[in-house]
Amino acid sequence: MSDYGTVIAPLEVRFERLLPGPIETIWEFLVDPEKRGQWLAPGATDARPGGKMTLSFRHRDLSPHKATPPEKFRDHDEKGHEFTSDILRCEPPRL
């Protein structure tokens, strides 16, 4: 594993991190869209097998330092970039 993650299949990446705080708090920062938006990206979450999770990225929201995005990302600044994934397993607060 590198410092960032491990590719374990063509469309699968594994990230492992040791985080401070109780597992219930960490879980909330993964599944609560507002809390997740504080460190990654907001978006709707239906935390159950068969549910969906949406991540909505906007360049201007990636940092507290509001700066003009690089030229190649300017067209994404207003509309952002969004993707939705399927939740295959959900076993709160561990998976």
C-alpha positions in Angstrom: 0.0 0.0 0.0 1.2 3.5 -0.8 0.6 6.5 1.4 -2.5 7.2 -0.7 -4.2 3.9 -1.4 -3.9 0.5 -3.2 -5.5 -0.5 -6.5 -7.0 -3.9 -5.8 -8.9 -4.4 -9.1 -9.3 -2.4 -12.3 -12.2 -0.3 -10.9 -11.5 -0.7 -7.2 -9.2 1.3 -4.9 -8.8 0.6 -1.1 -8.0 3.5 1.3 -7.1 2.8 4.9 -6.7 5.5 7.5 -6.3 5.5 11.2 -8.6 8.4 12.4 -9.0 10.0 15.8 -12.2 9.8 17.7 -14.9 7.2 18.3 -16.0 5.1 15.4 -19.6 6.5 15.6 -18.2 10.0 15.0 -16.1 8.8 12.0 -19.2 7.0 10.6 -21.2 10.2 10.7 -18.5 12.1 8.8 -18.7 9.4 6.1 -22.5 9.2 5.6 -23.8 12.6 6.7 -23.7 14.8 3.5 -23.1 18.0 5.4 -20.3 16.6 7.6 -18.7 14.8 4.6 -18.8 18.1 2.8 -16.5 19.5 5.4 -13.6 17.3 4.4 -14.4 15.7 1.0 -17.6 16.4 -0.9 -21.3 16.7 0.0 -24.0 14.7 -1.7 -27.0 12.6 -0.9 -26.4 9.3 0.9 -28.8 6.4 1.1 -26.7 4.3 3.5 -28.1 0.8 2.9 -27.2 -2.1 0.5 -28.7 -1.1 -2.8 -28.6 2.6 -1.9 -26.7 5.3 -3.6 -24.0 7.8 -2.5 -23.5 11.0 -4.5 -20.3 13.1 -4.3 -20.6 16.6 -5.5 -17.2 18.4 -6.1 -16.9 22.1 -6.8 -13.4 23.5 -7.1 -14.2 26.6 -4.9 -15.3 24.3 -2.1 -12.2 22.1 -1.9 -10.3 24.5 0.3 -11.1 27.3 2.8 -8.8 29.5 0.7 -11.1 30.8 -2.0 -9.0 31.1 -5.1 -9.7 31.3 -8.8 -9.4 27.7 -10.2 -6.8 26.8 -12.8 -7.9 27.6 -16.3 -8.6 23.9 -17.3 -11.1 23.6 -14.4 -12.9 27.0 -14.7 -15.9 25.5 -16.5 -16.4 23.2 -13.5 -16.4 26.0 -11.0 -20.1 26.8 -11.0 -21.6 23.5 -12.0 -18.9 21.3 -10.4 -18.6 17.6 -11.0 -20.8 15.0 -9.5 -20.9 11.2 -9.5 -23.1 8.6 -7.9 -22.1 5.2 -6.8 -23.9 2.1 -5.6 -23.7 1.0 -2.0 -23.0 -2.8 -2.1 -22.7 -3.3 1.7 -23.5 -1.2 4.7 -22.9 -2.3 8.3 -22.8 0.8 10.5 -20.6 1.9 11.9 -17.8 -0.3 10.4 -18.6 -0.8 6.7 
